[in-house]
């Protein structure tokens, strides 16, 4: 029959085993309790069962206690002692290497009546164990020496931790055993380059530890280096300098651009056709955004229309990993009634725009569709109101789209109104010039940081699609106001955008030729690769 240890056999009363009996606040072992309790366990095994050798069971209990206390050295000591005890057929055990009074001092935290019972038990057992004390003392001493020679496992010097929902960076560092003052100083240094409050769940942070530090008797880890990424490319590194102060520096991985091309005919849908041609979803979405100043993709696009694309993809040089940035250099959308080639032009001040072959900007005063992928669900004019149930003039057009879809400013201007507006729900109105305004209604929410009086540029995100106010489903209600009157957004005539001249036009013409040459070259490489693959597949089939 296997016997389980019960401390009630020692003193006649149960002793609650609390974590504080064995470890400090920083999970450091209180060795005196672990060693003394281990001795008591050994004594109980002999005394309670009339000298039967039950040392193996008791040794397992020592291991469990040591493991619970996170005491690596006591754990090793028990492993060294266990084989010696199991192999020695003895009827007694060593009490401890201290006199009873030392034991009483070590157990000062335990109530006095329990101390007296324990000391009485220890003294009684000790008298019957004199014949074997010296031998087992020698075994304990030898085991302790061997355990002391073995190095303890080294604590990891560098770890990666992930920010979870509800975490703060300071709290995350504290969970890793870093002192409060140390964590605060490191985060304060980081805040000069990166607002810690903007960190989102899932962010992976690298921590390199320094030497441990003792503060008020407690041991804490220190920070040697802290790496916090902003995105795939940019990050901040916090380091401890020779003066004991934390400093922060921004780091940016080197990226390279790889040019790619693609072309496809529109079949059922634009995105589905692009996917078959191995063109990323994000590239097609960007093309739609650029063309939205001239094209209504819900009404103008037909089956059989064609799209050519030359774009470049950013990759991290060190790893070859995609960096997420994709820029369209050239695109040509062929509709049933017209060709619309556009070319990317970057100005000396960093501004980027897209121009047609004659040097005229693709932009107009207003975008035709200030939303990507929206379905025109209701036009301008009289209709039966879906909520009120009677005929009512609809002074705008509606685009049905999923809740959360981005809404763009249709043109450059100043926000004249932003907030709740009766049956319109969440509403934004932008003044573009003295005569022209646009309005956006039923929004789910506004873009963060936007206020009345803020200036926006054409294509800036101003909010998300919703169904606030008098609405039966998620959609954008869009209006164009000319001289204070709502006009049909699809019929109002709008002036064209910027026209390049002089040296800028000459530079643009060179860019056009460059992009056309690169597109033709890349497409030829694709045709050669496809032909080679077809030949290889045919040879394999014939074999």
Residue pairs with C-beta under 8 A, 6 or more apart in sequence:
2 57
3 49
3 54
3 57
4 57
5 41
5 44
5 45
5 57
5 58
5 61
7 14
7 15
7 40
7 44
8 14
9 44
9 48
10 40
10 43
10 44
10 117
10 118
10 121
11 114
11 117
11 118
11 121
12 117
13 114
13 117
15 110
15 114
19 68
19 69
21 30
21 33
21 109
22 29
22 30
22 33
22 34
22 65
22 68
22 69
22 71
23 29
23 30
23 69
23 70
23 71
24 30
24 217
24 218
25 218
26 177
26 218
26 219
26 220
27 70
28 218
28 219
29 69
29 70
29 71
29 73
29 74
30 69
31 71
31 73
31 74
32 106
33 106
34 65
34 66
34 69
34 71
34 74
35 74
35 96
36 96
36 103
36 106
36 107
37 65
38 62
38 65
38 66
38 74
38 78
39 93
39 94
39 95
39 96
40 118
40 122
41 58
41 61
41 62
41 65
42 55
42 58
42 62
42 85
42 93
42 94
43 93
43 95
43 121
43 122
43 125
43 129
44 58
45 54
45 55
45 57
45 58
45 93
46 52
46 54
46 90
46 91
46 92
46 93
46 125
46 129
47 121
47 124
47 125
47 128
51 91
51 92
53 89
53 90
53 91
55 82
55 85
55 86
55 93
56 82
56 85
56 86
59 78
59 81
59 82
59 85
59 86
62 74
62 78
62 81
62 82
63 75
63 78
63 79
63 82
66 74
66 75
66 77
66 78
67 75
72 152
72 153
73 147
73 148
73 152
76 147
76 150
76 152
77 143
77 144
77 147
79 147
80 142
80 143
80 144
80 146
80 147
81 139
81 140
81 143
84 139
84 142
84 143
85 136
85 139
88 135
88 136
88 139
90 132
90 135
90 136
91 132
92 125
92 128
92 129
92 130
92 131
92 132
92 133
93 125
93 129
93 132
93 136
94 129
94 132
94 133
94 136
94 137
94 140
95 122
95 125
95 126
95 129
95 133
96 103
96 122
97 137
97 140
98 106
100 119
100 122
100 123
103 118
103 119
103 122
104 115
104 119
107 115
107 118
110 118
126 133
155 209
156 209
157 208
157 209
158 206
158 207
158 208
158 209
159 176
159 206
159 207
159 209
160 204
160 205
160 206
160 207
161 172
161 175
161 176
161 204
161 205
161 207
162 202
162 203
162 204
162 205
163 169
163 172
163 199
163 200
163 201
163 202
163 203
163 204
163 205
164 201
165 201
167 201
168 196
169 187
169 190
169 196
169 199
169 205
169 228
170 180
170 183
170 184
170 187
170 196
172 205
173 182
173 183
173 186
173 187
173 207
173 223
174 180
174 183
176 207
176 221
177 220
177 221
178 220
178 221
178 222
178 223
179 213
179 215
179 220
179 221
179 222
182 213
182 220
182 222
182 223
183 223
185 245
185 246
186 223
186 226
186 238
186 246
187 196
188 246
189 238
189 245
189 246
189 247
189 248
190 196
190 226
190 228
190 236
190 238
190 248
192 248
193 236
193 248
193 249
193 250
194 228
194 230
194 236
194 248
199 228
203 228
203 229
204 229
205 226
205 227
205 228
205 229
206 225
206 226
206 227
207 223
207 225
207 226
208 223
208 224
208 225
208 226
209 221
209 222
209 223
209 224
210 221
210 222
210 223
210 224
210 240
211 222
212 219
212 220
212 221
212 222
213 219
213 220
213 221
213 222
214 220
222 240
223 238
223 240
223 246
224 239
224 240
225 237
225 238
225 239
225 240
226 237
226 238
226 239
227 235
227 236
227 237
227 238
228 235
228 236
228 237
228 238
229 235
230 236
231 324
232 253
232 316
232 321
232 323
232 324
233 252
233 253
233 255
233 314
233 316
233 323
234 250
234 251
234 252
234 253
235 250
235 251
235 252
235 253
236 248
236 249
236 250
236 251
237 248
237 249
237 251
238 246
238 247
238 248
239 246
239 247
239 249
240 246
241 247
253 316
253 317
253 318
253 323
254 316
254 317
254 318
255 314
255 315
255 316
255 317
255 323
255 325
256 314
256 315
256 317
257 312
257 313
257 314
257 315
257 327
258 312
258 313
258 315
259 310
259 311
259 312
259 329
259 518
259 522
260 310
260 311
260 312
260 313
260 522
261 308
261 309
261 310
261 311
261 518
261 519
261 522
261 523
261 526
262 274
262 277
262 278
262 279
262 308
262 309
263 277
263 306
263 307
263 308
263 309
263 523
264 273
264 274
264 276
264 277
264 279
264 306
264 307
265 273
265 304
265 305
265 306
266 273
266 301
266 302
266 303
266 304
266 305
266 306
266 307
267 273
267 276
267 303
268 303
270 284
270 288
270 297
270 301
270 307
271 281
271 284
274 280
274 281
274 283
274 284
274 307
275 281
279 309
280 326
282 326
283 309
283 311
283 326
283 328
284 307
285 372
285 373
286 326
286 328
287 307
287 309
287 328
287 331
287 333
288 297
288 372
288 373
289 372
289 408
289 459
290 328
290 331
290 342
290 354
290 362
291 297
291 331
291 333
291 340
291 342
291 362
292 367
292 368
292 369
292 370
292 372
292 408
293 362
293 363
293 364
293 366
293 367
293 368
293 458
293 497
294 340
294 362
294 364
294 368
295 301
295 333
295 335
295 340
295 368
296 368
296 369
296 376
296 490
297 369
297 373
298 369
298 374
298 375
298 376
299 376
300 335
301 335
302 335
302 336
304 336
305 333
305 334
305 335
305 336
306 332
306 333
306 334
307 331
307 332
307 333
307 334
308 330
308 331
308 332
308 519
309 328
309 330
309 331
310 328
310 329
310 330
310 331
310 515
310 518
310 519
310 522
311 326
311 327
311 328
311 329
312 326
312 327
312 329
313 322
313 325
313 326
314 322
314 323
314 324
314 325
314 326
315 321
315 322
315 323
316 322
316 323
327 344
328 344
328 354
329 343
329 344
329 515
329 518
330 341
330 342
330 343
330 344
330 515
330 516
330 518
330 519
331 341
331 342
332 339
332 340
332 341
332 342
333 339
333 340
334 340
340 356
340 362
341 356
341 357
342 354
342 355
342 356
342 362
343 354
343 355
343 356
343 357
343 508
343 511
343 512
343 515
344 352
344 353
344 354
344 511
344 515
345 352
345 353
345 354
345 355
345 500
345 508
345 511
346 352
347 353
353 361
353 362
353 363
353 498
354 361
354 362
354 363
355 361
355 362
355 500
355 508
356 362
357 512
359 499
359 500
359 501
359 504
359 505
359 508
359 509
360 496
360 497
360 498
360 499
360 500
361 496
361 497
361 498
361 499
362 497
363 458
363 497
363 498
364 411
364 494
364 495
364 496
364 497
365 411
365 432
365 436
365 494
365 495
365 496
365 497
366 410
366 411
366 432
366 436
366 438
366 458
366 480
366 489
366 494
367 408
367 410
367 411
367 458
367 459
368 489
368 490
369 399
370 407
370 408
370 409
370 410
370 438
370 440
370 476
370 478
371 399
371 401
371 405
371 406
371 407
371 408
371 465
371 476
371 478
372 405
372 406
372 408
373 401
373 405
374 399
374 400
374 401
374 405
374 465
374 475
374 476
375 399
375 400
375 401
376 397
376 398
376 399
376 400
377 398
377 399
377 400
377 475
378 394
378 397
378 398
379 394
379 397
379 490
380 394
380 395
380 396
380 397
380 488
380 489
380 490
380 491
381 393
381 394
381 488
382 391
382 392
382 393
382 394
383 391
383 392
383 394
384 390
384 391
384 392
385 391
385 392
386 472
387 470
387 471
387 472
388 470
395 479
395 486
396 439
396 441
396 477
396 478
396 479
396 480
396 486
396 489
397 477
397 478
397 488
397 489
397 490
398 475
398 476
398 477
398 478
399 465
399 475
399 476
399 478
400 473
400 474
400 475
401 465
401 474
401 475
401 476
402 465
402 474
403 444
403 464
403 465
403 466
403 467
403 474
404 444
404 464
404 465
404 466
405 464
405 465
405 474
405 476
406 461
406 464
406 465
407 440
407 443
407 461
407 462
407 463
407 464
407 465
407 476
408 458
408 459
408 460
408 461
408 462
409 430
409 438
409 456
409 457
409 458
409 459
409 460
409 462
410 430
410 438
410 458
410 478
410 480
411 430
411 432
411 436
411 438
411 458
412 432
412 455
412 456
412 457
412 458
413 430
413 431
413 432
413 433
413 437
413 438
413 455
413 456
414 430
414 431
414 453
414 454
414 455
414 456
415 428
415 429
415 430
415 450
415 451
415 452
415 453
415 454
415 455
415 456
415 462
416 429
416 430
416 431
416 437
416 452
417 427
417 428
417 429
417 452
418 427
418 428
418 429
418 446
418 450
418 451
418 452
419 426
419 427
419 452
420 426
420 427
420 468
421 427
421 441
421 469
422 469
423 469
423 470
424 439
424 441
424 442
424 469
424 470
424 477
425 441
425 442
425 443
425 466
425 467
425 468
425 469
425 470
425 471
426 441
426 442
426 443
426 444
426 445
426 446
426 463
426 466
426 468
426 469
427 439
427 440
427 441
427 443
427 469
428 439
428 440
428 443
428 446
428 450
428 462
428 463
429 437
429 438
429 439
429 440
429 481
430 437
430 438
430 439
430 456
430 462
431 437
432 438
435 482
435 483
436 480
436 481
436 482
437 480
437 481
438 478
438 479
438 480
438 481
439 477
439 478
439 479
439 481
440 462
440 463
440 476
440 477
440 478
440 479
441 469
441 476
441 477
441 478
441 479
442 465
442 466
442 467
442 468
442 469
442 471
442 475
442 476
442 477
443 463
443 464
443 465
443 466
443 468
443 476
444 463
444 464
444 465
444 466
444 467
444 468
444 474
445 463
445 464
445 466
446 462
446 463
447 460
447 461
447 462
447 463
447 464
450 456
450 462
450 463
456 462
465 474
465 475
465 476
466 474
467 473
467 474
467 475
478 489
479 486
479 489
480 486
480 487
480 488
480 489
480 492
481 487
482 492
500 508
